[in-house]
């Protein structure tokens, strides 16, 4: 009887030890990694215990959840300068359509390259149902910007097309940079390594915007000039919820 009790205690102690080791390892890895950034030592460390969870997979799952979290972009010191950014839904169609009506033909041309006209309602509805689509709302509840990430069919599977539209009254305030940085982080979490942007007439402005998120080069094709932006591993730091958390 005593032997059975001792064996049971030993097994419980071994299980508890394994759990403690796994917890220590997770905490150590989390300290070494800052939302996707790994040190060389942690990258080279191999998992010897088969019961230890896959830390990289857990981290990527956490980042994927954070990429869909709403966040607040503060564009100035006044409360009115803050915008609320979240993933789009089909219920945003009316607000986003009104935003398009307030945009100038030049802004629509640079976004859609379709003669300065807004897209059809069906196309707009489709874009809002994209799980990698985001909308920014002002304090008054008006949609003031949209940002969309989708697979670029003209390039390899590791390339995603980035599209940002900011209402004219909210341009030159840093909102485009905020959304571009967030989309870069979303793209990295989703497994993309390059962003493709089609600037239409705003080549210089888009190039300045994309240089902030990664190494960028211009592809001067006559029919469809575009930019390639290569994403580093630390692009996940651009996620809006991550930056909001780091800012305290």
C-alpha positions as CSV (number, residue, x, y, z in Angstrom):
1,X,0.0,0.0,0.0
2,X,2.8,2.4,1.0
3,X,4.6,1.5,-2.3
4,X,1.5,2.5,-4.3
5,X,1.1,5.8,-2.5
6,X,4.8,6.6,-3.1
7,X,4.6,5.8,-6.8
8,X,1.5,8.0,-7.2
9,X,3.3,10.9,-5.4
10,X,6.3,10.4,-7.7
11,X,4.2,10.5,-10.8
12,X,2.4,13.6,-9.6
13,X,5.7,15.3,-8.8
14,X,7.1,14.5,-12.3
15,X,4.0,15.9,-13.9
16,X,4.1,19.0,-11.8
17,X,7.8,19.4,-12.7
18,X,7.0,19.2,-16.4
19,X,4.3,21.8,-16.1
20,X,6.6,24.1,-14.2
21,X,9.3,23.7,-16.8
22,X,6.9,24.4,-19.6
23,X,5.6,27.5,-17.8
24,X,9.2,28.8,-17.2
25,X,10.0,28.2,-20.8
26,X,7.0,30.1,-22.0
27,X,7.8,33.0,-19.8
28,X,11.4,33.0,-20.9
29,X,10.5,32.9,-24.5
30,X,7.9,35.7,-24.0
31,X,10.6,37.8,-22.4
32,X,13.0,37.2,-25.3
33,X,10.4,37.8,-27.9
34,X,8.6,41.1,-28.4
35,X,5.5,40.3,-30.4
36,X,7.3,38.1,-33.0
37,X,10.9,39.3,-32.6
38,X,13.2,36.5,-31.5
39,X,16.7,36.5,-30.3
40,X,19.2,34.3,-32.0
41,X,19.5,32.1,-28.8
42,X,15.7,31.5,-28.7
43,X,15.6,30.7,-32.4
44,X,18.3,28.1,-32.2
45,X,16.9,26.4,-29.0
46,X,15.2,23.2,-29.9
47,X,12.2,21.8,-28.0
48,X,13.4,18.6,-26.2
49,X,10.2,17.9,-24.2
50,X,7.4,16.7,-26.5
51,X,4.8,17.9,-24.0
52,X,6.0,21.5,-24.2
53,X,3.7,23.6,-26.3
54,X,4.8,25.0,-29.6
55,X,5.7,28.6,-28.5
56,X,6.0,30.0,-32.0
57,X,2.5,28.7,-32.9
58,X,1.1,30.1,-29.7
59,X,2.7,33.5,-30.4
60,X,1.4,33.5,-34.0
61,X,-2.1,32.7,-32.7
62,X,-1.9,35.6,-30.2
63,X,-0.7,38.0,-33.0
64,X,-3.5,36.8,-35.3
65,X,-6.0,37.7,-32.6
66,X,-4.3,41.1,-31.9
67,X,-4.5,41.9,-35.6
68,X,-8.3,41.8,-35.4
69,X,-8.5,43.8,-32.2
70,X,-9.9,47.4,-32.4
71,X,-7.5,50.2,-31.5
72,X,-7.3,53.9,-31.2
73,X,-5.0,56.0,-33.4
74,X,-4.1,59.3,-31.8
75,X,-3.2,61.8,-34.5
76,X,-2.7,64.8,-32.2
77,X,-3.2,66.0,-28.7
78,X,-6.8,66.9,-29.0
79,X,-9.5,64.3,-28.3
80,X,-11.0,65.1,-31.7
81,X,-7.8,64.0,-33.3
82,X,-8.2,60.4,-32.2
83,X,-9.8,57.8,-34.6
84,X,-11.2,54.4,-33.7
85,X,-10.0,51.6,-36.1
86,X,-11.6,48.2,-36.3
87,X,-12.3,45.4,-38.8
88,X,-15.1,46.1,-41.3
89,X,-18.5,44.5,-41.4
90,X,-21.3,44.5,-43.9
91,X,-23.1,47.0,-41.5
92,X,-20.5,49.6,-42.4
93,X,-21.7,49.9,-46.0
94,X,-23.8,53.1,-45.5
95,X,-21.1,54.9,-43.5
96,X,-18.3,53.9,-46.0
97,X,-20.4,54.9,-49.0
98,X,-21.0,58.4,-47.5
99,X,-17.2,58.6,-46.9
100,X,-16.6,57.9,-50.6
101,X,-19.1,60.6,-51.5
102,X,-17.0,63.1,-49.6
103,X,-13.7,62.1,-51.2
104,X,-12.4,64.0,-54.2
105,X,-12.0,62.5,-57.6
106,X,-8.3,62.6,-57.2
107,X,-8.3,60.5,-54.0
108,X,-10.7,58.0,-55.6
109,X,-8.4,57.8,-58.7
110,X,-5.4,57.1,-56.6
111,X,-7.3,54.4,-54.7
112,X,-9.3,52.6,-57.4
113,X,-7.6,53.8,-60.7
114,X,-11.0,53.9,-62.3
115,X,-11.4,57.4,-63.6
116,X,-11.9,59.0,-60.2
117,X,-15.2,57.2,-59.5
118,X,-16.2,55.2,-56.4
119,X,-16.8,51.5,-56.8
120,X,-20.2,49.9,-57.3
121,X,-22.2,49.2,-54.2
122,X,-21.7,45.4,-54.7
123,X,-18.0,45.8,-55.0
124,X,-17.9,48.0,-51.9
125,X,-19.9,45.4,-50.0
126,X,-17.6,42.7,-51.1
127,X,-14.5,44.6,-49.8
128,X,-16.2,45.2,-46.4
129,X,-16.7,41.5,-46.0
130,X,-12.9,40.9,-46.5
131,X,-11.5,39.6,-43.1
132,X,-8.4,41.8,-43.7
133,X,-10.3,45.0,-44.2
134,X,-10.4,47.8,-41.7
135,X,-12.3,51.1,-41.2
136,X,-11.4,54.2,-39.1
137,X,-14.2,56.2,-37.5
138,X,-13.9,59.8,-36.1
139,X,-15.2,60.8,-32.7
140,X,-18.4,61.9,-34.3
141,X,-19.0,58.4,-35.7
142,X,-18.2,59.2,-39.4
143,X,-16.1,56.7,-41.4
144,X,-13.0,58.7,-42.4
145,X,-10.6,56.0,-43.9
146,X,-10.5,52.4,-45.1
147,X,-7.6,50.0,-45.4
148,X,-7.7,46.7,-47.2
149,X,-5.3,43.8,-47.6
150,X,-5.8,41.0,-50.1
151,X,-3.9,38.5,-52.1
152,X,-2.3,40.1,-55.2
153,X,-3.2,37.8,-58.1
154,X,-0.5,39.3,-60.4
155,X,2.3,38.2,-58.2
156,X,3.4,35.2,-56.1
157,X,1.5,33.7,-53.2
158,X,3.7,35.6,-50.7
159,X,2.5,39.0,-52.1
160,X,-0.5,41.0,-50.8
161,X,-2.0,44.1,-52.3
162,X,-2.3,47.0,-49.9
163,X,-5.0,49.7,-50.4
164,X,-5.6,52.7,-48.2
165,X,-8.2,55.5,-48.8
166,X,-8.3,58.5,-46.4
167,X,-11.0,61.1,-46.7
168,X,-9.6,64.4,-48.0
169,X,-10.3,66.3,-44.7
170,X,-8.2,63.7,-42.8
171,X,-5.2,63.6,-45.1
172,X,-1.8,64.9,-44.1
173,X,-2.4,64.0,-40.5
174,X,-0.6,60.6,-40.3
175,X,-3.7,58.4,-40.6
176,X,-2.5,56.8,-43.8
177,X,0.8,55.9,-42.1
178,X,-1.0,54.4,-39.1
179,X,-3.1,52.2,-41.4
180,X,-0.2,51.2,-43.6
181,X,1.8,50.1,-40.5
182,X,-1.1,48.1,-39.2
183,X,-1.7,46.4,-42.6
184,X,2.0,45.5,-42.8
185,X,1.8,43.8,-39.4
186,X,-1.4,42.0,-40.5
187,X,0.3,40.9,-43.7
188,X,3.3,39.5,-41.8
189,X,1.0,37.6,-39.4
190,X,-1.0,36.2,-42.4
191,X,2.2,34.8,-43.9
192,X,2.9,37.5,-46.6
193,X,6.4,38.8,-47.1
194,X,5.8,41.5,-49.7
195,X,3.3,44.3,-50.1
196,X,2.3,45.5,-53.5
197,X,0.9,49.0,-53.9
198,X,-0.5,50.7,-57.0
199,X,-0.2,54.4,-56.5
200,X,-1.8,55.8,-59.8
201,X,-0.9,59.5,-59.7
202,X,0.5,59.6,-56.1
203,X,3.8,57.8,-56.7
204,X,5.9,60.0,-54.4
205,X,3.4,60.0,-51.6
206,X,2.8,56.3,-51.6
207,X,6.6,55.6,-51.8
208,X,7.1,57.8,-48.7
209,X,4.3,55.9,-47.0
210,X,5.7,52.4,-47.9
211,X,9.3,53.2,-47.0
212,X,8.1,53.6,-43.4
213,X,7.0,49.9,-43.2
214,X,9.7,48.1,-45.2
215,X,12.4,48.2,-48.0
216,X,10.6,49.5,-51.1
217,X,11.4,49.6,-54.8
218,X,9.5,51.0,-57.7
219,X,8.6,48.8,-60.7
220,X,8.2,51.2,-63.6
221,X,6.0,49.2,-65.8
222,X,4.3,51.3,-68.5
223,X,0.8,49.8,-68.1
224,X,0.7,49.4,-64.4
225,X,3.5,50.9,-62.4
226,X,3.6,49.6,-58.8
227,X,5.8,49.3,-55.7
228,X,7.2,46.3,-53.9
229,X,7.7,46.5,-50.2
230,X,9.6,43.8,-48.4
231,X,8.5,43.1,-44.9
232,X,10.9,42.3,-42.0
233,X,10.0,39.9,-39.2
234,X,9.4,42.9,-36.8
235,X,6.7,44.2,-39.1
236,X,4.3,42.7,-36.5
237,X,5.2,45.6,-34.2
238,X,3.2,47.8,-36.6
239,X,-0.1,46.2,-35.5
240,X,-2.3,48.9,-34.1
241,X,-3.2,47.0,-30.9
242,X,0.5,46.2,-30.3
243,X,1.6,49.9,-30.7
244,X,-1.3,51.0,-28.5
245,X,-0.2,48.5,-25.8
246,X,3.5,49.5,-26.0
247,X,2.5,53.2,-25.8
248,X,0.8,52.4,-22.5
